[in-house]
């Protein structure tokens, strides 16, 4: 490591004390290898339940809805009972089935699948009614039927959610107006206040929900059933962050505009706090620029979007194309 700035030694010591190289963003999701299927406690019932449950688990691990019907995984699903580790009876003639993580991941990788790690973006969900005469409200109390569908689908997809609570009524009404109008910037600020990595907004009309999202995998929209926004967002996250072997890749990132020790610490900690960042190490300090090596579940474009959405960084448009990811620390 080459350190040429006069306060670099003090900076490095502070970062190591803070534990920056081991920091990680996002939320660790448990239960990824467990699913539920219909079947009794007989051998045939357990086999049927294991097949149903494995479809759920594979979708959750790969981040792809289409994995449930992928012809390339037919042989894997046929071996569901052999891959199962435990069975637990549940209400409604259901079996809760857990699978061996190592064996399942090995089979999925052999089948050419990419795996989404347990560290996943935390998403703030805002629901607002677009029905005539409806109250302007957000949060878990708004549109309870839609909320139940969102929660159930998020659990199936392994997508951690957060709901706004404790907002003053005046602020809640302002943000509800923003949601109805599609004004994302104040809603992004709200997501940051709650410590969320991503934002999902559902505008509920009779018979359809219109969804928009923004976060570390960019912006997008969908419309349809109550849970379509969660399904589409999980697909987007899976496509962006699933990797071969579920190992983080190493991305070089240069942050400019760092003028003092506080800025140095802020740059490193802000990178480490981004969703799907596994580790951050400082490689070089030169003038007002820091060169980091970032272990990240995704590609450089995804890291650039996550940095921009955090509000701490701006893209360095003056940098030449290619090479390290170039960012500017916001004041």
N, C-alpha and C positions, 0 to 999 in steps of 0.2 A: 504493500500500500504506500503510495507516494503522497505525502501531505506537505503542501507548500504555503498554506495560509498561516499567518502568525498565531491565530487562536485555534488552529486545527487540533492540536494535541488536547487542549481543554475540551473541545467539542467531542472528540472521540471518546474521551473518558466519560463525559456526561451521557453519551448515547449508550455506552456499554453498561453503565450503572443503571440506566433506565430499562435495559433489557431489550433494546430495539431489535437486534438480530433475530430474536425469537418471536417477535410480535406477529399477530395474524389478524386479518379483518374478517368481517362476516360473523355468522353465528354457526356454531357446531350443532348439527342436526343428529339426533339419536333415532334409533329404530328404523334405519334405512333398509335393513335386511329382514324385516318382519312384515308379513302381509296376512290378509284374512280371506278365507275361501269357504264355500259351502260344502259341508260334508260331516258325517257322523264320525264316531271313534273307530269304526271298522277300518280294515286295511284299504278297502276300495274307497271308503269315504275320505280317508286321509289322503289318498293319492289324488282324488279329485280336488280336494281343498288345496293341496300343495300346488297343483297346476294353476289354479286361480290365483293363489297368493304369489306365485313366482312371476306371473304377468305383472302384478302390481309392483313388485320389487324391482324387476328389470326396467320398467318405465321410470321408476324413481332413481335408479342408479345411473341410467344413461341420459336422463333428461329428455327422452324422446317418447311422445305418445305413440308414434308409429312402431316402436319396438314391440308393442304387445301383439302386433300382427305381422311382424317381420318374418318372411319365409326363411331367412338365414338363421333364425333362432328356433326353428321347429324341433331340432334334435335336443336343444337345451330344455325346452319346455317338456319334452317327453321324459326327461330325466328328473323332473321336479321332485318326486318322492325320494330319490336317492340323494339329492342335494339338500333335502330338509334336515334340520338338526333337532328341532323340538316341535311338538304339537301341544296346543292348549285349547280345550273346549271353551266356546263362548256361546252367548245367547243366540237363539234363532238357528240352531243346527249349523253353527259356524265353527271353524277351526282357525286359531291363530297360529301361523306357521313361521318359524324362524329358519333362516338358511345359513350355511357355513360361508362366511364372508370370503375367505381365501379361495375356497373351491369355486364359488360362484364368480368372483372377479376373474379368476384364471380362465374359466370357460368363456366368459364374455369377451375377454381380450383375444382369446384364440379365435373367436367368431368375428373379430374385426371391430368390436364395439369400443367406443370411448366412454370413460367413466367420469361422473361428476362427483367431486370430493364432498366430504361431510361439511366443509366450511362453505356456507351459502349466504347470499345477500339477504339481509333483513329488510322486509318490504312493509312500508306503511300503507295501509289500505284506507281510502276515503270513499264512502258511499254517499251519494246525494240523489234525492228524488227529483226527476224532471217532470213529474206528474202535475197537472194543473191543480193549484191550491195547496200543494204539499208544503210542509214546514221545511225551512232551510236548516238542516241539521246534518251532522257528520257522525262518524264513530260507530261503535258497536250497537247502539240503539236504533240506528237508521236502517230501514229496509231489512227487517230481521230474517225474512225468508231467503233473500239474496245472501245475507251474511252467513247463514247456516250452510248454504251451498259452497260459498267461498272457503269457509273454514274446513269443511269436509274434503274438498278437492285439494286444498293446500296440504293437508295431512297425507293424502294419497301421493302427492307429488314431492313431498319432502321440502316444501317451500315455507320458511319461517315468516310469519306475519306479525304485524303490530297494528293496533287500533288506537286512534287518538282519544285520549281521556283527559279530563280536567281542563278543557278549554273554556275560557270565559264565553258567555253566550254571544257577545258582540263579535268576538274574534271568530267564533265558530260560524256565524252567519256570513261574515266577510269571506272566509275560506270556502264556504259552501257556494257563494256567488262565483268565486274564482273557479271552482270545480265545474259549475254549470257552463261557464263561459270558456273553459279550456285554457285558462291562464295558468301556466305551469310554474312560473318563477316563484310566486309567493307560496305555492304548494311545495316546491322543492325546499324552500326555507323552512317550512313546517316539518318536513321529513327530517331535515338536519337537526332541528330542535329536539326531535324524538330519538335521535341517534340511529335513524334508519339509513340503509344504503340505497334503497330504491323506493319508488312511489308508484302506486297503482290506484287509479281513480275510476270509479264506476258511476255512470250517470244512468239512473234507472227510469225507464219509460214503460208504459204498458206493453208487456209481451217481449221486451228486449232490453238488454243492458249494453250501453256503449262504454268501452274501456279505453283508457290511454295510460301509458306508463312511461317512466323515464328512470334512468339509473345507470349502473355500470355496464349494461349491455345495450345502451342507447335508448332511443325512443321508439314507440310503436303504438298500434291501436288494434282493436278487435271489437266485434259486436256479435251478439247472439245470446246464448243461454246465460244463466246467472253465474256459472263458473268459467265461462269462456276466457275471461281476462286472466284468471289464474293459470288455466291450461296454456294459453298462448305465451304468457310471461315465463312460465316454467320451461316451455320449449325453447324460448329465446335464451334463457340462462344456460340450459343444457347445451345448446349449440355453441354458445360462447365459451363456456368454462369447462366442459367435459374434455378430458385429455386421455391420450393413450397411456394406460397405466395409472391414471389419476395422480400423476406426479406433477408438481409445479415446474414450469419452465423458468429459465433464468433470463431476465430482460434487463438490459442496461438502460438507465434513466439518468438524464442530466437535468438538474434543477438550477436555474439561474435566478438572480435577484435576491440572493441571500447576503445580507449586509451586516449582520451582527450575530452574536452567540444565540440569542433567542430565536432568530430566524433559522439558524442552523438546526436547532433542536425541533422547531416547528416543522421544517421540511421533512426530516426523517420520521417524526412521529405521525405526520399526516399521511405519508406514504404507507407506513405500517398499518394505519387504521383503515385503509381501503379494503373493501370486500374482496375476498379471494387472494389477498396477499398473504403468503405463508411466512416470509422472512425478508428483511431488508438489511443489507450490509453496505457500509460506506467504503468506497474504493479509493476516492481521490477528492481532494479539496483544492481548488485553484481560483484565487480571487473571489468573485461572488458566485461561483458555480460549484455545485456538489455533484459528484458522479457516484450513483448508487447502483448496486446489483440487487434486483428485486426478484424473489421467487414468487411466481404468480400463476394461478390456475386460469390460464387464458393467454391470448396473444397480445402484442403490443397495442393494437387498436383498442382492445377491451380495456387495457390498463390506462390508455389515454382518456377514454371516455369516463372511466371511474374517477380519474384524477380531476377531470373537468367538473364532473357532477358533484364532487365533494365540496366545491367552492373554494378550495385552498390553492388550486393551480389553474393556470391558463396555458393552452398550447403555445409553444414558441414558434410563431409563423415565420420568423426570420431565419430559422435554422435550415440548413440544406437537407434535402431528402436523403433517406437511408441512414444507417448508423443507429446510434442510441436514440431512445425516446427523449424528446426535448420539451421541457416544461419551464414555466415561469412561476415562482412563488408569488401569490397575491399578497398585497400588504395587509 
